[in-house]
Amino acid sequence: MKVILLESISKIGSIGDIIDVKRGFARNFLIAKKKALYASKNNIEHVEKIKTDLNKKDQDKKKDAKTIQEKIQNKEFEVKKLSTENKELYGSVKPTEISNIINKSLDIDINPSLIQLKKEIKTLGKYKVTLNLHSDVQAIITISVVSEEEK
């Protein structure tokens, strides 16, 4: 299915690109989240007219993402969890939990879907976590998981 992108998406394309994607991805993600339109003649003409506005909005989003990146880059956040004697957690640390900790400590609202864990956090220790703030802007933070009983 052919769609026109309304914003830049990493590994897919940039604003105004006409791309061919699977129907489910187009309907359930791109079009549902208003990131793309069906590639009809009317939509192609419409996107060409508003392309500069879309580029400006994208640049504003990128600027906001860079501001957040500057505040959050290489910061360390502590998560207290219950653990066993062999340092395994009861459960795991989820992106929602990381998002809440960032929000409480720095008052920055990060959507949990932007948080990309390399692997599940199931033991005590320090973990590098990537935040995809924009298609061109990423931040890396450290999550330090400590036992709740220690402090």
ChimeraX commands (.cxc) that place a marker at each C-alpha (Angstrom):
marker #1 position 0.00,0.00,0.00 radius 0.5
marker #1 position 1.36,3.42,-0.93 radius 0.5
marker #1 position 1.30,6.22,1.64 radius 0.5
marker #1 position 2.71,9.75,1.92 radius 0.5
marker #1 position 4.67,10.48,5.08 radius 0.5
marker #1 position 3.62,13.54,7.07 radius 0.5
marker #1 position 6.67,13.39,9.34 radius 0.5
marker #1 position 10.17,11.97,9.23 radius 0.5
marker #1 position 10.36,8.44,10.62 radius 0.5
marker #1 position 13.74,6.81,11.10 radius 0.5
marker #1 position 14.50,3.86,8.82 radius 0.5
marker #1 position 11.32,4.55,6.82 radius 0.5
marker #1 position 11.51,7.96,5.16 radius 0.5
marker #1 position 11.18,11.71,5.47 radius 0.5
marker #1 position 8.35,14.20,5.05 radius 0.5
marker #1 position 6.56,14.01,1.70 radius 0.5
marker #1 position 8.08,10.67,0.69 radius 0.5
marker #1 position 5.73,8.24,-1.02 radius 0.5
marker #1 position 6.55,4.79,0.33 radius 0.5
marker #1 position 5.16,1.31,-0.10 radius 0.5
marker #1 position 4.35,-0.44,3.19 radius 0.5
marker #1 position 2.22,-3.35,4.33 radius 0.5
marker #1 position -1.49,-2.62,4.75 radius 0.5
marker #1 position -1.57,-3.37,8.47 radius 0.5
marker #1 position 1.37,-1.08,9.23 radius 0.5
marker #1 position -0.19,1.69,7.14 radius 0.5
marker #1 position -3.68,1.41,8.66 radius 0.5
marker #1 position -2.86,0.53,12.26 radius 0.5
marker #1 position 0.18,2.73,12.83 radius 0.5
marker #1 position 1.02,5.34,10.20 radius 0.5
marker #1 position -2.48,6.53,9.34 radius 0.5
marker #1 position -3.96,5.93,12.82 radius 0.5
marker #1 position -1.22,8.08,14.43 radius 0.5
marker #1 position -1.53,10.71,11.67 radius 0.5
marker #1 position 2.03,10.09,10.48 radius 0.5
marker #1 position 0.90,9.37,6.89 radius 0.5
marker #1 position -1.94,9.69,4.37 radius 0.5
marker #1 position -3.13,7.34,1.62 radius 0.5
marker #1 position -1.27,8.19,-1.59 radius 0.5
marker #1 position -4.17,9.46,-3.71 radius 0.5
marker #1 position -3.75,12.26,-6.29 radius 0.5
marker #1 position -5.58,14.75,-4.04 radius 0.5
marker #1 position -3.46,13.85,-1.00 radius 0.5
marker #1 position -0.21,14.08,-2.99 radius 0.5
marker #1 position -1.16,17.61,-4.17 radius 0.5
marker #1 position -2.25,18.56,-0.64 radius 0.5
marker #1 position 1.02,17.35,0.92 radius 0.5
marker #1 position 3.09,19.24,-1.68 radius 0.5
marker #1 position 1.27,22.45,-0.67 radius 0.5
marker #1 position 1.75,21.95,3.09 radius 0.5
marker #1 position 5.23,20.41,2.93 radius 0.5
marker #1 position 6.94,23.57,4.22 radius 0.5
marker #1 position 4.57,23.75,7.21 radius 0.5
marker #1 position 5.23,20.07,7.95 radius 0.5
marker #1 position 8.99,20.64,7.73 radius 0.5
marker #1 position 8.70,23.58,10.13 radius 0.5
marker #1 position 6.69,21.48,12.63 radius 0.5
marker #1 position 9.24,18.69,12.32 radius 0.5
marker #1 position 12.09,21.14,12.98 radius 0.5
marker #1 position 10.23,22.44,16.06 radius 0.5
marker #1 position 9.80,18.87,17.34 radius 0.5
marker #1 position 13.49,18.22,16.69 radius 0.5
marker #1 position 14.45,21.40,18.57 radius 0.5
marker #1 position 12.29,20.35,21.56 radius 0.5
marker #1 position 13.85,16.87,21.45 radius 0.5
marker #1 position 17.37,18.38,21.47 radius 0.5
marker #1 position 16.46,20.51,24.50 radius 0.5
marker #1 position 15.27,17.40,26.35 radius 0.5
marker #1 position 18.37,15.52,25.20 radius 0.5
marker #1 position 20.65,18.20,26.67 radius 0.5
marker #1 position 18.86,17.95,30.05 radius 0.5
marker #1 position 18.79,14.16,30.18 radius 0.5
marker #1 position 21.87,12.90,28.30 radius 0.5
marker #1 position 24.19,10.67,30.39 radius 0.5
marker #1 position 22.13,11.17,33.57 radius 0.5
marker #1 position 21.75,8.31,36.04 radius 0.5
marker #1 position 18.40,7.38,37.57 radius 0.5
marker #1 position 17.95,5.04,40.51 radius 0.5
marker #1 position 15.22,2.40,40.67 radius 0.5
marker #1 position 14.52,0.62,43.94 radius 0.5
marker #1 position 13.08,-2.87,43.55 radius 0.5
marker #1 position 12.57,-5.90,45.74 radius 0.5
marker #1 position 15.16,-8.57,44.98 radius 0.5
marker #1 position 16.26,-12.06,45.99 radius 0.5
marker #1 position 19.61,-12.95,47.59 radius 0.5
marker #1 position 21.12,-13.75,44.18 radius 0.5
marker #1 position 20.33,-10.22,42.91 radius 0.5
marker #1 position 17.33,-11.16,40.75 radius 0.5
marker #1 position 14.32,-8.88,40.79 radius 0.5
marker #1 position 10.74,-9.83,41.55 radius 0.5
marker #1 position 9.43,-8.72,38.15 radius 0.5
marker #1 position 11.36,-6.40,35.86 radius 0.5
marker #1 position 11.87,-2.69,35.28 radius 0.5
marker #1 position 9.46,-1.52,32.58 radius 0.5
marker #1 position 9.60,1.59,30.33 radius 0.5
marker #1 position 6.56,3.03,32.16 radius 0.5
marker #1 position 8.45,2.90,35.45 radius 0.5
marker #1 position 11.51,4.57,33.89 radius 0.5
marker #1 position 9.25,7.26,32.39 radius 0.5
marker #1 position 7.70,7.96,35.82 radius 0.5
marker #1 position 11.13,8.24,37.48 radius 0.5
marker #1 position 12.35,10.72,34.83 radius 0.5
marker #1 position 9.14,12.72,35.24 radius 0.5
marker #1 position 9.50,12.86,39.06 radius 0.5
marker #1 position 13.20,13.72,39.14 radius 0.5
marker #1 position 13.53,16.16,36.20 radius 0.5
marker #1 position 9.88,17.10,35.52 radius 0.5
marker #1 position 10.27,16.02,31.89 radius 0.5
marker #1 position 7.37,14.09,30.37 radius 0.5
marker #1 position 8.74,11.13,28.38 radius 0.5
marker #1 position 6.36,8.76,26.64 radius 0.5
marker #1 position 7.19,5.13,27.61 radius 0.5
marker #1 position 7.07,4.15,23.91 radius 0.5
marker #1 position 10.19,6.31,23.35 radius 0.5
marker #1 position 12.19,4.23,25.82 radius 0.5
marker #1 position 14.11,1.42,24.15 radius 0.5
marker #1 position 15.53,-1.29,26.39 radius 0.5
marker #1 position 18.33,-3.40,24.87 radius 0.5
marker #1 position 17.23,-6.30,27.07 radius 0.5
marker #1 position 14.83,-6.77,29.96 radius 0.5
marker #1 position 16.06,-5.44,33.28 radius 0.5
marker #1 position 15.63,-8.38,35.66 radius 0.5
marker #1 position 18.67,-8.13,37.97 radius 0.5
marker #1 position 20.36,-5.49,40.14 radius 0.5
marker #1 position 23.01,-3.35,38.46 radius 0.5
marker #1 position 23.48,-0.52,35.97 radius 0.5
marker #1 position 21.92,-0.52,32.51 radius 0.5
marker #1 position 22.24,1.82,29.52 radius 0.5
marker #1 position 18.85,2.80,28.09 radius 0.5
marker #1 position 18.22,4.61,24.79 radius 0.5
marker #1 position 15.50,7.24,24.45 radius 0.5
marker #1 position 14.30,7.90,20.90 radius 0.5
marker #1 position 13.19,11.52,21.31 radius 0.5
marker #1 position 12.96,12.21,17.56 radius 0.5
marker #1 position 13.89,10.31,14.41 radius 0.5
marker #1 position 17.24,12.19,14.44 radius 0.5
marker #1 position 17.70,12.71,18.21 radius 0.5
marker #1 position 18.53,10.03,20.76 radius 0.5
marker #1 position 19.59,10.25,24.39 radius 0.5
marker #1 position 21.32,7.60,26.47 radius 0.5
marker #1 position 20.69,7.39,30.20 radius 0.5
marker #1 position 21.82,4.98,32.90 radius 0.5
marker #1 position 19.34,3.11,35.06 radius 0.5
marker #1 position 20.82,1.97,38.37 radius 0.5
marker #1 position 18.72,-0.81,39.90 radius 0.5
marker #1 position 19.28,-1.18,43.64 radius 0.5
marker #1 position 17.67,-3.41,46.23 radius 0.5
marker #1 position 14.88,-1.80,48.21 radius 0.5
marker #1 position 16.23,-3.30,51.45 radius 0.5
marker #1 position 19.67,-1.60,51.13 radius 0.5
marker #1 position 18.55,1.92,51.98 radius 0.5
marker link #1:1,2 radius 0.2
marker link #1:2,3 radius 0.2
marker link #1:3,4 radius 0.2
marker link #1:4,5 radius 0.2
marker link #1:5,6 radius 0.2
marker link #1:6,7 radius 0.2
marker link #1:7,8 radius 0.2
marker link #1:8,9 radius 0.2
marker link #1:9,10 radius 0.2
marker link #1:10,11 radius 0.2
marker link #1:11,12 radius 0.2
marker link #1:12,13 radius 0.2
marker link #1:13,14 radius 0.2
marker link #1:14,15 radius 0.2
marker link #1:15,16 radius 0.2
marker link #1:16,17 radius 0.2
marker link #1:17,18 radius 0.2
marker link #1:18,19 radius 0.2
marker link #1:19,20 radius 0.2
marker link #1:20,21 radius 0.2
marker link #1:21,22 radius 0.2
marker link #1:22,23 radius 0.2
marker link #1:23,24 radius 0.2
marker link #1:24,25 radius 0.2
marker link #1:25,26 radius 0.2
marker link #1:26,27 radius 0.2
marker link #1:27,28 radius 0.2
marker link #1:28,29 radius 0.2
marker link #1:29,30 radius 0.2
marker link #1:30,31 radius 0.2
marker link #1:31,32 radius 0.2
marker link #1:32,33 radius 0.2
marker link #1:33,34 radius 0.2
marker link #1:34,35 radius 0.2
marker link #1:35,36 radius 0.2
marker link #1:36,37 radius 0.2
marker link #1:37,38 radius 0.2
marker link #1:38,39 radius 0.2
marker link #1:39,40 radius 0.2
marker link #1:40,41 radius 0.2
marker link #1:41,42 radius 0.2
marker link #1:42,43 radius 0.2
marker link #1:43,44 radius 0.2
marker link #1:44,45 radius 0.2
marker link #1:45,46 radius 0.2
marker link #1:46,47 radius 0.2
marker link #1:47,48 radius 0.2
marker link #1:48,49 radius 0.2
marker link #1:49,50 radius 0.2
marker link #1:50,51 radius 0.2
marker link #1:51,52 radius 0.2
marker link #1:52,53 radius 0.2
marker link #1:53,54 radius 0.2
marker link #1:54,55 radius 0.2
marker link #1:55,56 radius 0.2
marker link #1:56,57 radius 0.2
marker link #1:57,58 radius 0.2
marker link #1:58,59 radius 0.2
marker link #1:59,60 radius 0.2
marker link #1:60,61 radius 0.2
marker link #1:61,62 radius 0.2
marker link #1:62,63 radius 0.2
marker link #1:63,64 radius 0.2
marker link #1:64,65 radius 0.2
marker link #1:65,66 radius 0.2
marker link #1:66,67 radius 0.2
marker link #1:67,68 radius 0.2
marker link #1:68,69 radius 0.2
marker link #1:69,70 radius 0.2
marker link #1:70,71 radius 0.2
marker link #1:71,72 radius 0.2
marker link #1:72,73 radius 0.2
marker link #1:73,74 radius 0.2
marker link #1:74,75 radius 0.2
marker link #1:75,76 radius 0.2
marker link #1:76,77 radius 0.2
marker link #1:77,78 radius 0.2
marker link #1:78,79 radius 0.2
marker link #1:79,80 radius 0.2
marker link #1:80,81 radius 0.2
marker link #1:81,82 radius 0.2
marker link #1:82,83 radius 0.2
marker link #1:83,84 radius 0.2
marker link #1:84,85 radius 0.2
marker link #1:85,86 radius 0.2
marker link #1:86,87 radius 0.2
marker link #1:87,88 radius 0.2
marker link #1:88,89 radius 0.2
marker link #1:89,90 radius 0.2
marker link #1:90,91 radius 0.2
marker link #1:91,92 radius 0.2
marker link #1:92,93 radius 0.2
marker link #1:93,94 radius 0.2
marker link #1:94,95 radius 0.2
marker link #1:95,96 radius 0.2
marker link #1:96,97 radius 0.2
marker link #1:97,98 radius 0.2
marker link #1:98,99 radius 0.2
marker link #1:99,100 radius 0.2
marker link #1:100,101 radius 0.2
marker link #1:101,102 radius 0.2
marker link #1:102,103 radius 0.2
marker link #1:103,104 radius 0.2
marker link #1:104,105 radius 0.2
marker link #1:105,106 radius 0.2
marker link #1:106,107 radius 0.2
marker link #1:107,108 radius 0.2
marker link #1:108,109 radius 0.2
marker link #1:109,110 radius 0.2
marker link #1:110,111 radius 0.2
marker link #1:111,112 radius 0.2
marker link #1:112,113 radius 0.2
marker link #1:113,114 radius 0.2
marker link #1:114,115 radius 0.2
marker link #1:115,116 radius 0.2
marker link #1:116,117 radius 0.2
marker link #1:117,118 radius 0.2
marker link #1:118,119 radius 0.2
marker link #1:119,120 radius 0.2
marker link #1:120,121 radius 0.2
marker link #1:121,122 radius 0.2
marker link #1:122,123 radius 0.2
marker link #1:123,124 radius 0.2
marker link #1:124,125 radius 0.2
marker link #1:125,126 radius 0.2
marker link #1:126,127 radius 0.2
marker link #1:127,128 radius 0.2
marker link #1:128,129 radius 0.2
marker link #1:129,130 radius 0.2
marker link #1:130,131 radius 0.2
marker link #1:131,132 radius 0.2
marker link #1:132,133 radius 0.2
marker link #1:133,134 radius 0.2
marker link #1:134,135 radius 0.2
marker link #1:135,136 radius 0.2
marker link #1:136,137 radius 0.2
marker link #1:137,138 radius 0.2
marker link #1:138,139 radius 0.2
marker link #1:139,140 radius 0.2
marker link #1:140,141 radius 0.2
marker link #1:141,142 radius 0.2
marker link #1:142,143 radius 0.2
marker link #1:143,144 radius 0.2
marker link #1:144,145 radius 0.2
marker link #1:145,146 radius 0.2
marker link #1:146,147 radius 0.2
marker link #1:147,148 radius 0.2
marker link #1:148,149 radius 0.2
marker link #1:149,150 radius 0.2
marker link #1:150,151 radius 0.2
view
